[in-house]
Amino acid sequence: MKVLLTGANGYIGMRLLPALLEQGHEVICCVRDKNRIPLDADTLKRVEIVEVDFVKEVDTANFPKEFDVAYYLIHSMSVSTSNFEELEAKAAKNFNTYLQETSVQQVIYLSGIVNEEQLSKHLSSRKKVEEILYEGDYKLTVLRAGIVVGSGSSSFEIIRDLCEKLPIMIAPKWLKTKIQPIAIRDVISYLSGVMLNERCYNQSFDIGGPDILTYKQMLLTYAKVRKLKLWIISVPVMSPRLSSYWLYFVTSTTYKLAVNLVDSMKMEVVASDNRIQEIIEIEPISYEESIRKAFIKIEQNLVTSSWKDSLVAGRFSNLKGYIQVPSYGCLKDDKKIKVSNPTQVIQNVWSIGGTKGWYYGNWLWKLRGFMDQLVGGVGLRRGRTHPDKIYAGDALDFWRVIYANKEDRRLLLFAEMKLPGEAWLEFCIDDNNVLHQTATFRPLGLWGRIYWYTMLPFHYFIFGGMIRNIAKTN
C-alpha cells in the first residue's frame, strides 16, 4: 500500500513512519524542509521525500498523485498565541485542494478530544480542521486523543521537568482538571490500525488510555514511578498569564506553547466512547506503564523523536535562510588547532551540549542560559535528543543545528537565544586535519556591537578553552 505522511518529521510522524515501513507500506514523506528529516541512510532509500508547506498554496505539478492513504499530522499550536487557528484552517483547505488531483481513498487525521461546549482555542482549531477535512472527496477517519505520553512528547517532558525540578509546587487550580492520557505506542497502533478499514470510514473516534486522572494525579504518579518526593499545593489565584509564565520558566516549553497549553488545560479531555477498541482490538496500557516504557527508551538513548526538535519550539521556522554564514558587517572569533585524531575529534564535536556540556566553563554557559530565560529566551532547558547523534533541525541547548555532516566534518549552529543580532557557531576539520572553530555575530545596530565587545573577554577564555578540550583525544 502507498501512504502519504504529512508532518513526517514531527513527533507523531517520526514514530509512525517506522511502523508503516515495518508493515511493508511505501511511504511518501511530506516535510517543509528536506534537510530536516533525521533518518539514517537505509531508511532514506526506502522513502520518497516531498518538500511542501501546506500553509501556502500548493504547486501540485510535480507532486505525487498515486497513493491510497494520507495521514494529516499538521498542527500549528506552538507557532503563535493568536493566529494559529487561521494557519491550521488554511493548511487543511490547501491539503484538500491538492488531494482532489490524487487517487487517495482515505485520510486519517489525529485531532484532540472535544467534549465541552466552550472549547479552548487549541481544541476549537482542531475541530475546525476536522470539519474542513470532512469536505474533502475521500473517506475520512478522525482519531481524537488527549495527552500523549511517551519519551520526547511535549506533555511527558513538561511533567518530567516539573517533577524532577520542583519537590514542592504551588500550582494553579487547573491541576484538578480531568484528562485521559494515552501512551504513544497506542496512538501509533490506532493510527496504523484504521488504515483502509471500512468500519472506520467517515467516523470520528476518541482514543484514550484506561486511566482518567487529574493533572495533579498525573504529576504524583510520575513522582511515584521515579521515586521522588513531591508536594503540590493548589491555589485559586494564579491567573492564566501567570500560569503560562510558571510553565515557561520551569519547563522546556516555549512561552507561546505554554499560553496555548494553559488555555487547553482548563478543559476536561476524557474519551466519550470506546467504540474504536472493539474495531481495532487494542488493550491500551496504563499511564503508569507508559511512564515506565518512556524511561526505558530514555535510558537506552532510543528516543526516536522529541517535540523540542520542532522548529516552532525555537526562534525561527526555516533553516535555509541561515545555512549561508554571512561575512559583511559581521564580527568573528576564529580559532584553530591541529588535531592528531580527526575521527575522535569530530565525535567530540558531535557530543557537544546537553549533559556533556560545552567542554569549558560550563557554569558560564549555564549562567548565560539562565540570563536568556529571564528575558524570554529558550535558555539551556532543551538539552539535546541524542547524546551523540545530530541532525539538521535539532535543538541543541539554546542553539539550532543548521548543518551536520560527519563526512564533511562540519557542524553549523545558529543561536536561538535572545540577542541584539544573529549568531552562528561553526566547527569543521579541513584536509590538513586542522580544527576550525568560528563564532560569527551579525550585530543589530549599536547595541549589537556593544554586546559583542562586552562579551569579548569571556569569549577569549570560553572559546579558547573549548577548542583545546574538543581537540583532546585521551
C-alpha positions in Angstrom: 0.0 0.0 0.0 1.2 3.5 -0.7 0.9 6.1 2.0 1.3 9.9 2.1 2.6 11.0 5.5 2.4 14.8 6.2 4.3 16.1 9.2 6.7 13.3 8.7 9.4 14.9 10.8 7.1 15.8 13.7 6.8 14.0 16.9 4.0 11.7 15.8 5.2 11.4 12.2 8.7 10.1 13.3 7.0 7.4 15.5 4.5 6.4 12.8 7.0 6.2 9.9 9.0 3.1 11.1 5.7 1.4 12.0 4.4 1.9 8.4 7.7 0.7 6.9 7.7 -2.4 9.1 4.3 -3.2 7.9 5.6 -3.1 4.3 4.0 0.1 3.1 5.6 2.5 0.6 5.7 5.9 2.3 5.9 9.4 0.8 7.1 11.8 3.5 5.9 15.4 3.3 8.1 18.0 5.1 8.7 21.7 4.9 12.5 21.2 4.7 14.1 18.1 3.2 17.2 18.8 5.3 15.2 18.3 8.5 14.2 14.7 8.4 16.6 12.8 10.7 16.7 9.4 9.0 19.6 7.0 8.6 20.9 6.2 5.1 19.0 2.9 4.8 15.6 4.4 5.8 16.1 7.3 3.3 16.5 4.8 0.5 13.1 3.3 1.4 11.0 6.5 1.4 10.2 9.3 -1.0 10.6 12.8 0.4 8.5 15.8 -0.8 9.1 19.3 0.3 5.8 21.2 0.8 4.3 23.8 3.1 0.5 23.4 3.2 0.1 26.9 4.7 1.0 28.1 1.3 -0.8 27.4 -2.0 0.5 24.0 -3.2 2.0 23.8 -6.7 1.0 20.2 -7.5 2.6 19.9 -10.9 5.4 17.7 -9.7 3.7 16.2 -6.6 2.9 12.5 -6.2 -0.7 11.7 -7.4 -0.9 7.9 -6.8 -1.3 6.8 -3.2 -4.0 5.0 -1.2 -4.0 6.6 2.3 -2.9 10.1 3.6 -2.1 11.0 7.2 -2.8 14.5 8.2 -0.5 15.3 11.1 -0.1 19.1 10.6 -0.5 21.3 13.7 0.5 24.9 14.4 -0.3 25.3 18.1 3.3 26.3 19.0 3.6 28.9 16.2 1.5 31.7 17.7 -0.7 32.6 20.6 -3.2 34.4 18.3 -3.5 33.2 14.7 -2.6 29.5 14.7 -6.3 28.7 14.1 -6.2 30.7 10.8 -3.0 28.9 9.8 -4.4 25.4 10.6 -7.6 26.1 8.6 -5.6 27.4 5.7 -3.3 24.3 5.6 -6.3 22.0 5.7 -8.0 23.7 2.8 -4.8 23.6 0.7 -4.4 19.9 1.6 -8.0 19.3 0.3 -7.2 21.1 -2.9 -4.1 19.0 -3.5 -5.9 15.7 -2.8 -8.5 16.5 -5.5 -5.9 15.5 -8.1 -4.8 12.3 -6.4 -6.1 8.7 -6.1 -6.4 8.8 -2.3 -9.1 6.7 -0.8 -8.8 7.6 2.9 -7.4 10.4 5.0 -6.6 9.8 8.7 -6.4 12.9 11.0 -5.1 12.9 14.5 -7.1 15.6 16.4 -7.9 16.4 20.0 -10.8 15.2 22.2 -13.7 17.7 22.2 -16.4 17.1 24.8 -17.2 20.6 26.1 -19.4 23.3 24.5 -16.8 26.0 25.2 -13.5 24.9 23.7 -10.0 26.3 24.1 -8.5 27.9 21.0 -6.4 24.8 20.5 -9.3 22.3 20.6 -11.6 24.7 18.7 -9.0 24.9 15.9 -8.6 21.1 15.8 -12.4 20.7 15.4 -12.5 23.3 12.6 -9.8 21.4 10.7 -11.8 18.2 11.2 -14.9 20.0 9.6 -12.7 21.2 6.7 -11.3 17.7 6.1 -14.8 16.2 6.1 -15.5 18.4 3.0 -12.8 16.5 1.0 -13.5 14.0 -1.7 -12.3 10.9 0.2 -13.2 8.8 3.3 -12.1 10.5 6.5 -11.2 8.8 9.8 -10.6 11.1 12.8 -8.8 9.9 15.9 -9.2 12.3 18.8 -6.6 12.0 21.5 -6.0 13.8 24.8 -2.5 14.0 26.3 0.0 11.7 24.6 2.6 10.2 26.9 5.9 8.9 25.6 9.6 9.8 25.6 10.0 13.1 23.9 6.3 14.2 23.8 5.6 17.7 25.0 3.2 16.6 27.7 5.6 14.0 29.1 8.6 16.3 29.0 6.7 19.1 30.8 5.6 16.7 33.5 9.1 15.4 33.7 10.5 18.9 34.1 8.1 19.9 36.8 8.5 16.8 38.9 12.3 16.5 38.6 12.9 20.2 39.3 10.3 21.1 41.9 9.8 18.9 45.0 7.2 21.5 46.2 4.8 23.0 43.7 2.4 25.9 44.3 0.2 25.2 41.4 -2.9 26.7 39.7 -6.4 25.3 40.2 -6.4 23.7 36.7 -4.5 20.9 38.2 -7.9 19.5 39.2 -9.0 19.2 35.6 -9.6 15.6 34.5 -7.9 14.1 31.4 -7.4 10.7 29.9 -3.8 10.3 28.8 -2.8 7.7 26.2 0.6 6.1 25.5 2.3 7.0 22.3 2.6 3.3 21.3 -1.2 3.0 21.5 -1.7 6.1 19.4 0.6 4.6 16.7 -1.4 1.3 16.9 -4.7 3.1 16.3 -3.3 5.3 13.5 -2.0 2.2 11.6 -4.9 0.0 12.6 -7.6 2.2 10.9 -6.0 2.2 7.5 -8.5 1.2 4.8 -10.8 -0.2 7.5 -14.2 0.4 6.1 -15.8 0.3 9.6 -13.7 3.5 10.3 -14.7 5.5 7.1 -16.3 8.9 7.8 -16.1 8.3 11.5 -14.6 10.2 14.4 -13.3 8.2 17.4 -12.0 9.2 20.8 -8.9 7.3 21.8 -7.5 7.2 25.4 -5.8 5.0 27.9 -7.5 3.1 30.7 -6.9 5.9 33.3 -8.9 9.1 33.9 -6.8 11.3 36.1 -6.4 14.9 37.2 -3.2 16.8 36.2 -2.3 16.6 39.9 -2.7 12.8 39.9 -0.5 12.6 36.8 2.2 14.5 38.5 2.0 12.4 41.7 2.0 9.2 39.7 5.1 10.3 37.8 6.8 11.1 41.1 5.8 7.7 42.4 7.3 5.9 39.4 10.5 7.9 39.7 10.6 7.5 43.5 10.5 11.3 44.0 9.0 13.1 47.0 6.5 15.7 45.7 4.2 18.1 47.5 1.6 20.0 45.5 -0.3 23.0 46.9 -3.1 24.3 44.7 -4.1 28.0 44.8 -7.1 29.6 43.2 -5.5 33.0 42.4 -3.0 32.0 39.7 -4.1 33.8 36.5 -3.7 32.1 33.1 -0.9 34.6 32.3 0.9 33.8 35.5 0.4 30.1 34.9 1.9 30.4 31.4 5.0 32.1 32.8 5.2 29.4 35.5 5.2 26.7 32.9 7.6 28.5 30.6 10.1 29.3 33.4 10.2 25.8 35.0 9.9 23.6 31.9 11.5 23.5 28.5 8.4 24.7 26.7 8.2 28.0 24.8 6.1 30.8 26.1 3.7 30.6 23.1 3.2 26.9 23.6 2.7 27.5 27.4 -0.1 30.0 26.7 -1.9 27.6 24.4 -1.4 24.7 26.8 -2.8 26.6 29.8 -5.8 27.6 27.7 -6.4 23.9 27.0 -5.7 22.6 30.5 -8.8 24.3 31.8 -11.0 21.9 29.7 -11.7 18.3 30.6 -10.3 15.9 28.0 -12.0 12.5 28.5 -13.0 9.9 25.8 -16.7 9.7 25.5 -16.9 6.2 24.0 -14.7 3.2 23.4 -16.0 2.0 20.0 -12.6 2.1 18.4 -11.2 -0.6 20.8 -13.8 -3.1 19.5 -12.8 -2.4 15.9 -9.0 -2.3 16.3 -8.8 -4.7 19.3 -6.2 -2.8 21.3 -5.8 -3.1 25.0 -4.3 0.3 25.9 -1.6 0.4 28.6 -1.9 2.4 31.8 -0.5 5.8 32.4 2.0 4.4 35.0 3.2 1.8 32.5 3.6 4.4 29.7 5.9 6.3 32.0 8.0 3.2 32.7 8.2 2.4 29.0 9.2 6.0 28.2 12.2 5.8 30.6 13.3 2.5 29.1 13.7 4.4 25.8 15.4 7.4 27.5 17.9 5.2 29.5 18.8 3.3 26.3 19.2 6.6 24.3 16.5 5.4 21.9 14.3 8.4 21.9 13.0 8.4 18.2 11.7 12.0 18.2 11.2 14.9 20.5 8.8 17.9 20.4 11.8 20.2 21.2 13.3 19.5 17.8 10.3 21.1 16.1 11.3 24.4 14.7 8.3 26.0 16.3 9.9 25.2 19.7 12.5 27.8 18.9 13.0 31.2 17.3 12.5 30.6 13.6 10.9 28.3 11.2 13.2 28.0 8.2 16.8 26.6 8.2 17.6 27.6 4.6 17.9 31.3 5.4 20.7 30.6 7.9 22.9 28.0 6.3 25.0 30.5 4.5 27.0 32.2 7.2 27.4 36.0 6.3 30.6 37.9 6.3 29.7 41.5 5.5 29.2 43.6 8.6 29.9 40.7 10.9 32.2 40.2 13.9 34.1 37.0 14.2 36.1 34.9 16.7 38.3 32.5 14.7 40.3 29.8 16.4 42.1 26.7 15.0 44.2 23.9 16.3 46.0 20.9 14.6 44.5 17.6 15.6 46.1 14.1 15.6 42.9 12.0 15.5 40.2 13.8 13.5 37.8 10.9 13.8 37.8 11.2 17.6 37.7 15.0 17.5 34.7 15.1 15.2 33.0 12.7 17.6 33.8 15.1 20.4 32.1 17.9 18.3 29.1 15.7 17.8 28.7 15.1 21.5 28.7 18.8 22.5 25.9 20.3 24.6 23.2 18.6 26.7 24.6 16.6 29.6 28.1 16.6 28.1 28.3 20.4 28.3 30.4 22.7 26.2 33.9 21.5 27.1 34.9 24.6 29.0 33.3 27.0 31.5 30.1 25.1 31.8 28.9 27.2 34.7 29.3 30.3 32.4 27.2 28.6 29.8 24.5 27.8 32.4 24.6 31.4 33.6 24.1 32.6 30.0 21.2 30.2 29.6 19.6 31.5 32.9 20.0 35.1 31.8 18.5 34.2 28.4 15.5 32.6 30.1 14.9 35.7 32.2 14.3 37.8 29.1 12.1 35.2 27.4 14.6 33.1 25.6 14.9 29.4 25.3 17.8 29.0 27.8 19.6 25.7 28.1 16.4 23.8 29.1 16.0 21.9 25.9 19.3 19.9 26.0 19.6 17.5 23.1 17.6 14.5 22.0 20.5 12.1 21.4 23.8 12.1 23.3 26.0 11.5 20.2 23.7 11.9 17.1 23.0 15.3 15.5 20.6 16.1 12.6 19.8 19.3 10.8 16.9 21.0 12.7 17.7 19.5 16.1 17.6 21.7 19.2 20.9 21.8 21.0 20.5 23.8 24.2 20.0 27.4 23.0 21.3 26.6 19.5 19.6 25.1 16.5 21.5 22.7 14.2 21.7 24.2 10.7 24.1 21.7 9.1 25.5 18.5 10.4 27.6 16.2 8.2 30.3 13.9 9.6 31.7 13.1 6.1 32.2 16.8 5.5 33.5 17.0 9.1 31.3 20.1 9.7 28.7 21.2 12.2 27.0 24.6 12.0 24.8 26.0 14.7 22.5 29.1 14.9 21.7 30.8 18.2 18.1 30.9 19.3 18.9 32.8 22.5 17.7 36.5 22.8 20.4 38.6 21.2 20.8 42.1 19.7 21.8 40.4 16.4 22.3 36.9 14.9 25.0 34.4 15.8 26.5 31.3 14.3 28.9 28.8 15.7 30.8 26.5 13.3 33.1 23.6 13.8 35.0 22.0 10.8 38.1 20.0 10.2 40.0 20.8 6.9 42.1 18.5 4.7 45.2 19.2 6.8 43.4 18.0 9.9 43.1 21.4 11.4 40.0 22.0 13.6 38.4 25.4 12.9 36.0 26.9 15.4 34.3 30.1 14.2 31.8 32.2 16.1 30.1 34.8 13.8 27.9 37.6 15.0 25.9 40.0 12.8 25.1 42.9 15.2 21.8 44.7 15.1 22.7 48.4 15.4 24.8 50.0 18.1 23.6 47.7 20.9 24.7 44.7 19.0 28.2 46.0 18.8 28.3 47.0 22.4 27.1 43.5 23.3 29.8 41.8 21.3 32.7 43.9 22.7 31.3 43.5 26.2 31.4 39.7 25.8 34.9 39.7 24.2 36.9 38.9 27.4 34.6 35.9 28.1 34.8 34.7 24.5 38.6 34.7 24.8 38.6 32.3 27.7 35.5 30.2 26.8 36.2 29.7 23.1 39.9 29.2 23.7 39.3 26.5 26.4 36.5 24.9 24.3 38.6 24.2 21.2 41.5 22.9 23.2 39.3 20.4 25.1 37.5 19.4 22.0 40.8 18.6 20.3 41.8 16.2 23.1 41.6 12.5 22.2 42.5 10.9 25.5 
